[in-house]
Amino acid sequence: MFAVIHLLAGGGYGPAVSEADEAVKHLFTGSSQIGAVGWARQELRKLAESQCSPGREMFQQAVKAALSRHDARVASGLDAPAGGERDNLTGNYKSRP
């Protein structure tokens, strides 16, 4: 999360736009391991919709695109762990009994 915030705030020396996409992927990987995907989505959505530093709009667009791709994967069931189902309220996965 810090990497995305840092990029949108104008940090980094000559960062590539792909770094925003990689940061989002990393965030979702980590958040899924601790059951916090819903929180990650919520925080990313806030960042995607808030004002960013001038000149960093392309990073914000990359975050929006990565978030949309993640949502599409989840909706299609591609990100569901084996034997689990998605909680539609939180976006987290829970094991089936």
C-alpha positions as CSV (number, residue, x, y, z in Angstrom):
1,M,0.0,0.0,0.0
2,F,2.8,2.4,0.9
3,A,4.4,1.9,-2.6
4,V,1.1,2.9,-4.3
5,I,0.7,5.9,-2.0
6,H,4.3,6.9,-2.6
7,L,4.0,6.7,-6.4
8,L,0.8,8.8,-6.5
9,A,2.3,11.4,-4.2
10,G,5.2,12.0,-6.6
11,G,7.8,9.8,-4.9
12,G,10.4,7.7,-6.7
13,Y,13.1,8.6,-9.1
14,G,11.9,8.0,-12.7
15,P,9.5,5.1,-11.8
16,A,7.9,3.1,-14.6
17,V,4.1,3.0,-14.7
18,S,4.3,-0.8,-14.5
19,E,5.6,-0.4,-10.9
20,A,2.1,0.8,-9.9
21,D,0.6,-2.4,-11.4
22,E,3.2,-4.6,-9.7
23,A,2.5,-2.8,-6.4
24,V,-1.2,-3.5,-6.7
25,K,-0.6,-7.2,-7.5
26,H,1.8,-7.5,-4.5
27,L,-0.8,-5.9,-2.3
28,F,-3.6,-8.3,-3.4
29,T,-1.3,-11.3,-3.0
30,G,-0.4,-10.2,0.6
31,S,-3.9,-9.2,1.6
32,S,-5.4,-12.4,0.4
33,Q,-3.0,-14.3,2.7
34,I,-4.3,-12.5,5.7
35,G,-8.0,-12.2,4.7
36,A,-7.8,-8.5,4.0
37,V,-8.7,-8.3,0.3
38,G,-11.8,-6.2,1.0
39,W,-9.7,-3.7,2.9
40,A,-7.1,-3.6,0.1
41,R,-9.8,-3.0,-2.5
42,Q,-11.4,-0.2,-0.4
43,E,-8.1,1.6,0.1
44,L,-7.1,1.3,-3.5
45,R,-10.4,2.6,-4.6
46,K,-9.9,5.6,-2.4
47,L,-6.5,6.3,-3.9
48,A,-7.9,5.8,-7.4
49,E,-10.6,8.3,-6.8
50,S,-8.7,10.9,-4.9
51,Q,-6.4,13.7,-6.2
52,C,-2.8,12.7,-6.9
53,S,0.3,14.8,-7.4
54,P,0.5,16.6,-10.8
55,G,2.2,14.5,-13.4
56,R,1.2,11.2,-11.6
57,E,-2.1,10.8,-13.3
58,M,-0.7,7.9,-15.4
59,F,0.1,6.0,-12.2
60,Q,-3.4,6.6,-10.9
61,Q,-4.8,5.3,-14.2
62,A,-2.6,2.2,-13.8
63,V,-4.0,1.7,-10.3
64,K,-7.5,2.0,-11.6
65,A,-6.8,-0.5,-14.4
66,A,-5.1,-3.0,-12.1
67,L,-8.1,-2.7,-9.7
68,S,-10.5,-3.4,-12.6
69,R,-8.5,-6.4,-13.8
70,H,-8.5,-7.8,-10.3
71,D,-12.2,-7.3,-9.9
72,A,-12.8,-9.0,-13.3
73,R,-10.6,-12.0,-12.3
74,V,-12.5,-12.3,-9.0
75,A,-15.9,-12.0,-10.7
76,S,-14.9,-14.8,-13.2
77,G,-13.7,-17.0,-10.3
78,L,-10.0,-17.1,-11.5
79,D,-8.7,-15.8,-8.1
80,A,-10.7,-18.1,-5.9
81,P,-8.5,-20.5,-3.8
82,A,-9.2,-24.2,-4.1
83,G,-12.1,-25.2,-2.0
84,G,-13.0,-21.7,-1.0
85,E,-15.8,-19.3,-1.8
86,R,-15.8,-15.5,-2.0
87,D,-17.6,-13.4,0.7
88,N,-19.5,-10.9,-1.5
89,L,-19.5,-8.3,1.3
90,T,-15.8,-8.3,2.1
91,G,-14.3,-9.7,-1.1
92,N,-12.3,-12.2,1.1
93,Y,-12.3,-15.9,0.6
94,K,-13.4,-18.4,3.2
95,S,-13.0,-22.1,3.3
96,R,-15.9,-24.4,2.7
97,P,-16.8,-26.5,5.7
